[in-house]
């Protein structure tokens, strides 16, 4: 099939991929309903194993709920800090969860492991494909948010049962992600953890094998 993308369109796709960032600082400016709908539409068009579409999206704008979610994230962040010492501990403690309170919207993306019933193409063999499909939806949201001129931050410090209690999520539903969404004055040029020297981007060439694990390309 002939590629239908123009050169400008192709460049725009790669620009979004390479420039997308995990943002922690937000302005309080409201986000239009139209932009949110487009972002969720992008998520809903993510690839899904067995076409199960296991995701749901809870849009949170109530200040009380955002405060409760920020409490859950802060509690877990402090608990995790015991695993790091010295400079690493200081860096870890500086990671911000305030975005949950600053951003006008938080979106909880959930995964339903029962979606599609007990026999879903692909999930019969690899049960994790429902979560992988949900991750694809989240990535689509991130790229769409960048295209909309919005910032998104993925908060990954929380106990799932805390989030279930706060958002009244049934026990069998997985609260996969809390995503802060809004505008920012501080869109980083590089990933935050790279800027903090937490880790550096590794060589792609070292991640590519041929025919077997850990096999370099034959000359």
Buried (B, 14 or more C-beta within 10 A) or exposed (E): EEEEEEEEEEEEEEEBEEEBBBBBBBBEEEBEEEBBEBBBEBBBEBEBBBEBBBBBBBEBEEEEBBEBBBBBBBBBBEEBBEEEEEEEEEBBEEBBBBBBBBBBBBBBBBBBBEBBEEEBEBBEEEEEBBBBBBBBBBBBBBBBBBBBEBBBBBBBBBBBEBBBEBBEBEEEBBBBBBBBBBBBEEBBEEBBEEEBEEEEEEEEEEEEEEEEEEEEEEE
